[in-house]
Amino acid sequence: MGLLTDLRGDFLDRIMQEHVLVFVTPDVDGVCAWRILRFNYVVLVNCGANFDILKILEAPAQSIFFICDSHRPIHVNNYYNQRQVHLITLNENTEDIPKFEDIFNDDTMDEVESENEEGSRNVEDKEGRQRSNLRAAEKRISRRKWERRKEEILIEYESFSYYAAASAVVLFDIAWKLCQDNLDLLWCAIVGHVSQTMLFKSNREHYIEQIDTLHSHVNRLSHSKNPIAGDSDSFSQSIDINFEEELALWLYRHWSLKDALETTILTSTRFKLFTEGGYKRLQEFLASIGLSHRDCSQKYSTMSTQIKDNLNSLFLQFGEKFGSLTRSEMFLPSFILRLSYKTPLSAMDSFWLILAALECQPNKHPVEGFHTAAEILASWSMESLGDWMENLQDQLRNLVGQVRAVLDTDEVVAFGPFLYVYVAKSSLLSLSFRNPQFVGILARYILTAKATMRVRLGRNRRTAQMPLVLCLDSRYDENYIFVIGIPPLQGDDDRKFDNELWLIVFIFPSLFGQAFDASVKRTKVRGDFRHFDSNCEL
């Protein structure tokens, strides 16, 4: 079994005096986890768990891999390779992993070969040879049955892709157990955890349970006031991390309330802002809570203190009446980073800023974007943060504009059991939408808006119960198409994997990895899985 139990002895002590090669997938959780971690020994962050790492990398026998990855299911070859592959997890639930003897049992084949050899040695004994051939035939039949059973077990095990606890949370847990934790690393864990919810990788139940644990760490470290790791200017000594139930509106503290309402998936789809009557309904809602057009259009930071103090209670009072918004939908328990004399940053704001650095710089190399994202995560007081915020706001406006263009031209069509959308290169409003995390948000936005505007497609098909496949022209080669699949908003299969703070959670199990692989084989086209999420293909 490849799961690590002694983190200090089996992991840290082994790599302490060695040159370590670190692979990090370029997503928000990956940046946060890498910030916590700081060539025979290879560490893979947020990648490597769900494919056969030794086979893909053709690794030499002396290479040792340490994998901290939230992608699930864990590949069985990684799990059962105790010598070269070590998985860093947080109280992993291994009940669903196939048993070793069910997938690696070669005894029957060895017996068949030995029987054949015995039969060839006894060629003079006709009776003995017949008995030997009969036993060999029985063994071959048994072998075929075992292979079919093995295939069925692996298909069932690998059918759904899902996610475990964020890698940043797993690595922070290690830092805490080794007494190396501080507020800097805790903030990385918080942002990594929030990123899973923002990218629709985890459900609210799992989110809340993990938030409770992170809250206890915030209270502990805020009282102890541990010194901050790294440079003295990486984090201000006067920072505070506070727990709050904040409005689930994107960046609302950093631009106008009107922009936040028009951009956020929840409010724009519930108020049906993509229809003629949507804006009228939104204006009625704002008038009912006593906000004028002037108040909504000015920056949140310049609004009166009285309005800001009462905003949460007003949204709670009138949200359900006008937008069918429940408390659990409108408010997200989260954490706020407060720096002296600066606008507070929520974990949700931090997620968006890091995502912008990773995927909203089309003219820069991805490595440069990764380093910029790490710098933003480490230095919230950096002077260029305002410029990043403006760039991000432009990208979110483009996101809404792209969704509106798709809906206005009625490009969302039913294709068998799926909804299908193709966005041509000429119709793309931002090159950022070709990147895996942003395109996932775009696909989810389109599906949510379509389900709100048109509840049913035909008599028996509810839009919310149909998956969506989004295709875009590739940024790498004009002969390629980037494809991503999004599971239904609501499913007949409410299956949940045990996904709690101490168990694997998922939330939105997806079959798209297997579906895309089968389509590639059936159509004989060339398909490249260039992303670690199996629902993305080029």
N, C-alpha and C positions, 0 to 999 in steps of 0.2 A: 504494500500500500504506500502511495507516494505522499500522503498528507503528513506535514510536519507537526510534531508534538512538542519537541524541545527546541524552541525558537532560538535560544541563545547558543546552545551547543551544536545544533544541526544546521543553523543558518548563519548567525552573526559571527561566531567564532571561526567558521570555515572561510568566510570571505574577508575577514578583517585585514589580513596582511596580503591580500591578493589583488591583482588587477581585475576589475569586474566590468564586464560589458553589460550595459543596461539598455534594453529595448522598451520603449514606451509608446503605446498607441496614442495618436494625437487627438485625444478627446479631453473634456474638462476633468473627468475623474482621473485620467492618466496624468495630467499635469499636477493635480493636487497630490496624488500618490507619489510622484517623482520628487516633488518638493519635500516630502517627508523622508524619503530614502537617501537621498543624497549619494585572462581571456579563456581561460579555461572555465571560469565561473561566469555564468550568464544569468542575469535577472530580467525577467519579462514582466512588465507592468501593464495590466489590463489587456493582455493578449497572450495567446499560447495555450490556454487551458482546454479549449474546445476543438483542437485538432492535434494530430499526431506530430508533436514537435520534433522528435528525432528523425522521423521519416521526411518531413518537409524540409528541414534544414540540413539533412544528411550529416548529422553531427558526429564527430569522431568519438571514440569510446571514452576518452578522458574528459570530455565536456560534461559539466554539471549544470543543470538548469534549475533555477528557483523561479516559480511562477506565482504571481499574485494577480489574479484575473477574476472579474465578476461574470464573465461569459459562461453560460451553462448550456448543455450538460458537459461535464468533464469527459474528455476522451479517455476511453478505457485503457489505452496503451500508456497514457500519462499517469493514470491512477495506479496502475499495477507495476510501473517501473520504479522500483525502490532505489536503484543505484544512481541513475542519471537525472531523474525528474523528481523534484520536490515541490509540492503544492502548498502555498501559504494561504490559509483560509481562516475563517472565523466560525468555529463550532459547526463545521460542515455536516449536513445530514447526508449520510452515504447509503441510506436504505435502498434507494432506487438504482444504485450502480450494480450492474450485473455481477454475479459471482464469478470468481476466477475460473473455476472448473467448467462453467457453462460456455466460456468463450475462448479458453486457451488449452483445453484438454486435447492433447495429441496422442493419448494412450491407445485409442482404438486404431489409429492409423499405423502406429508402431506394431501393434499386434497383427494387423493385416499383413504387413511386410514380413514379419517373422514367420507367419504361417505359410506365406508363399515360398520363403526360403526353405522351410522344413519340407514342404511338398516337393520341391525340386530335388532335395537330397534323397527322397524316398520314391524315386520314379519306378523302381522295380516292384514296389508294393502297390499294386493297383488299388486295392481296397483303401490302404492308407492315404494314397493320393486323392481318391475320391472324397474321403472324409476331410482331408485337408482343404480341398477346393470348396467343399460345402461350408466349412467353417470360415474360410476366407470370404466367400460370398456373403455369409451372414454378417461378417465384420464390416464389409463394404456397405451393406444396407444400413447397418447401425451407424456407420460413419456419415452416410448421406442424411439420415434422420437427424443426427446431432448437428450437422452443418445447417440444415434447414431451421432447426430450433435456435441455433446460434444467430442466424440471420434474422429470425423473428424477434428475438430478444433485443438485438442491436437496433432494429428498426423502431421498435417500441420505445427504447431508451433514448434514441437520438431524434425522435419525431418532433419534439417541441424544443425550441430554443428559448432560453429565459435568462434571468440575471440573479446573481447572489448579492450579498452585501457589497457596497462600493469598495473598491481597492483602497481608496484613501482611508476609509474607516478601518479596514483590516490592518493597514500599516500603522495607523494611530494606536490601535489596540496593542500592537507590539511595542511601540514607543512607551506607552503607559506602563506595560508590564515590566519594561526595563528601566523605568523611572527616568526616561528621557523626554517626557512630554512637556509641552508648554502651550501657551495660547496661540502662538503662531501655527504650530502643527495641528492644534485643535480646529482652528479656523479652516485649514486645508481639508480636514476630515468633514467638516460641516458642509463646505461648498461641494465636495465630491459627492456627498450623500444627496444634497439638494439637486445636483445635476441629474441623478437617476430619475427623480420625479419630473423634472422639467423636460426630460427627453422621453417621458412615458415608459420608463423601464421598471418602475415599481408602483405599487398601489398605495393608497393612503394609509391602510392599516400598517403595512411594513414601515412606511415613512414615519408615522407617529411613534411606533415602538422604538425605532432607532433614535428619533429626536429626543425621547425621554432619557435614553442613556447618554447622549451627547450633552443634554441639559445638566445632568449630574456632573459631568466633567467640567462644564463651564463654571458651575458653582464652586467646585473644588479648586480649580486653577485661579479663578478670580479672587478667591480668598488668600491663596498662597502667594499669588503674584510672582510666579516663576520668571526668571529672566528670559528674554526672547533669544532664540537661537539665531545664529548668523550675524549679519551686519547690524550695527546699531541703528542704522536708518531703515532697515527692512521693515520694521514695525515700530510705530511710535510707542514710547514707554507709557504714554497716557491713554492708550486704547482701552476700550471696554467692550465686551461682548455681552449683549443682553438678549434674553428670550422674549419674544413678542408674537402675538397672533397678528400677522400683517395682512393687508388686503392683497389678494392674488392678482394684482395688476402689474404689468410689466413696467419697470423703471419709473413708477409714478412719482417718486420723490425727486426725479432728475429732469422731468419735463412736465408738460401740462396734464391735468387730469383728463382732459378731452382726448389727448393723444393716447394716453394709457388705455382708456376705455375703448377707443376705436381700434387699437392694435391687439390687445390681449384676446386670445382665442375664446376664453369663457364669455366675456361680455360682448364681443363683436358678433358671436354666433347666437347667443341667447337673445340679444336685442334685435337680431336679424338685420344687422347694419348693411348687408349686401342686397337688401330689398328696398323698395321705395318708402315703405312705412317704417323702416327700421330707425332712421334718424329721428323721426317724429316721436317714436316711443322712447328713445333715449332722452330727448329733450324734456318730455313729460316726467321722466324719472328724475332728472336733475332738478327740474323746477319743484318737484314734490319734496325734495330734501333741502330746498332753499339755496341752490347754487345757480347763480346767474351765468349767462354765456361768458361774461367777462371773467368771472371767478374760475370757470373751467378752462379758459383759454390761456390764462397766465401760468407761469411756472409754479409748481407746487411750493417751492421754497419761499415765494413771495406772497402766498395766500395768508390770510389772517390766522392767527394762532387759534382763535375760537373755532373756525371752520375745520382746521386740521385736527383739533382735539375731539371734535364731534363726528368726524367723518366715518369712523368705523361703526358707530351706533346708528347713524343715518342709513348707511348702506345695508346694515342688518335689518333695519325696520322696513325699508321700502324695496329691497332687492327681490324678495320673493314675490311681491305683488306685481312688479313690472317686468322682471326678467326671469322669473321662476328660479331664482338663485337661492340655494340653501346656505346655511351658515358654513357648513363644511366645504362648500365650493368657493365661497367668497373669501374665506380666511384660511391662511396657511400658517400653522405654527412654525416659526423659524427663528433665526438669530440676526441681530443687527450689530454691525461693527461701528462703533462711535469713535471718531477721531476728533480731537479738539479743533474747533473752528471750521469744521468741514461738514458737508451734508452726509448724514449717516448712510452707510452701505449695508444693504441686506444681503443675505447669502444668495438670494435670487438675482440681485443686481450683479454680484460678483460672477455668478455663472454666465450671465450674458456678456460681460466684459471679456472673460476668458475665451468664450466661444467666438467672439468677434476677432480676437487676436489670432485664434487658430484658423478660422475659416473665412474671414472677410478681408483678406489681403491677397487678392488674385495675382498681383504682380510680384509677390515675394515668395521665396522658397519656403516650403513647409517647415524646415528646420528653424528658419528665422522667426516664423510665426510661433513656433513652440517656445522659443526662448523669450519672445515678447510676452506670451501668456504667463510663463513662469515669473517674469519680472513684475507683471501686473499683480499676480497673486502674492508676491512678496512685498510690494511697495505700493500700498494704497494711497500714499501721499505724493506719488510722482506727479510732476507738473503736467504731463501729457494725458492725464486721466480724463480731463474734460474733452480733449480732442477724440479720444476713444469713445467716449459716451455719445458724442455727436455722430460719429461714424456708425455706431451701433443703432442709434435711433433712425438714421437714414435706411439702414438695412431692414429694420422692422417695418418701416413704411413701405419699402419695396416688397416685403413679404406679404403684407395685406394687399398691395396692388396686384401682385401675382395671383393671389387667391381670387380677387375680384375679376381679373381678366379671364381666368379659367371658368368661373361660374357664368360670367356674362356671355361668353361664347359657347356655353353649354358643352364643354369638352369632356366632362365627366360622363362616361357612357357605361352601360351595363354590358359586360362581356362574359357570358356564362354566369358562373357564381360570383364573379368579381366585378368591382368597379374599376374602370381603366381610364387613365389620363396620360396623354402624351403632350409634352411641352417642347416645342421646337426651339432650336437655338435662337432664331429670330424673335421669338416671343418671350425669351427669358429676360427678366428685368434686372437680375443681378447674377454675376458669375459665382457668388457665394452659394447659390442654391444647387450647385453641382457637387458640393461637399457633403459627406455622409450625414453629419449631425443636422445641418441646416435643411437638407432635403428631407430628412425624416420629420422635422417640424413642419415643413411645407406640406408634406403628404398628410400628416395628421390634421393640419388646419383645413385642408381641402375636404377631407372626409367628414370632419365635424360640421363644417359649413353646409355641405351637401345634405347631410342627414337632418340638419335643422330646417333647411329650406324645402326639402322634398322628403317627407317621412317614408314614403313607399315608392317602389319602382315596380309597377304591376300590382296584381292582387295580393300575392303572397310573400313578396320580398320586401323586408324592411331595410332601408338604407343603412341603418346603424348596425345591422347584423351581417353586412357584407364587407369583406376585406377590400382594400384598394391597392392597385398596382400603379405606380407612377414611373413614367419613362421620360428621360431627358437625354438630349444629345450629349455625348461624352465630351469632357474637356481635354481628353488625351488624344483621341483619334476620331475623325469624322465618320469612320466606318463602325464605330461602337455606339451603343446606347447604354446609359446608366439606368439601372432598374432597381427600384426599392419596393418592398411589399409591407403594407401596414395591416395588422389584424383588425377585426371588426371592433367598433366601439362597444357593442354589446354582443355576446355570444351565447349560443345555446349550450355550449360546453363551459360551465362555470368552474371548471377544474382549477384548483389552486395547488401549487406546490407549497409545502410547509415553508413559510417564508418569513420567519420572524427574526427578531434581532439575533437570535442564536441559531436560527435555521435558515435554509435557503428560502428565498421568497421569489415566487413570481406570480406573476401579476398578469402579464399579457403574453401567454405562451404563443409562439409563432411557428407555423409549419412552412414558412416561405423558403427556408434553406433547402429542405428536401424537394419542394415543388420546383424551385429554380434549377436544381441539379438534374431532376428528372426531365425538365423541359429542354435543357441543353443536350442531354443524351438522345432524346426523342427526335429533336429537330436537326441534330448534328451541326449546330452552329458553334462558334467558339465563345466560351464563357469564362471570364476571369473573376474569381472571388478575391478582389483586391482589398476588401475590408474585413475586419474581424467579426462584424455582425453578419450573420448568415443570410439576413433578409436583404442584403445589398449585393448587387452583381453588376459587372461591366461586360 
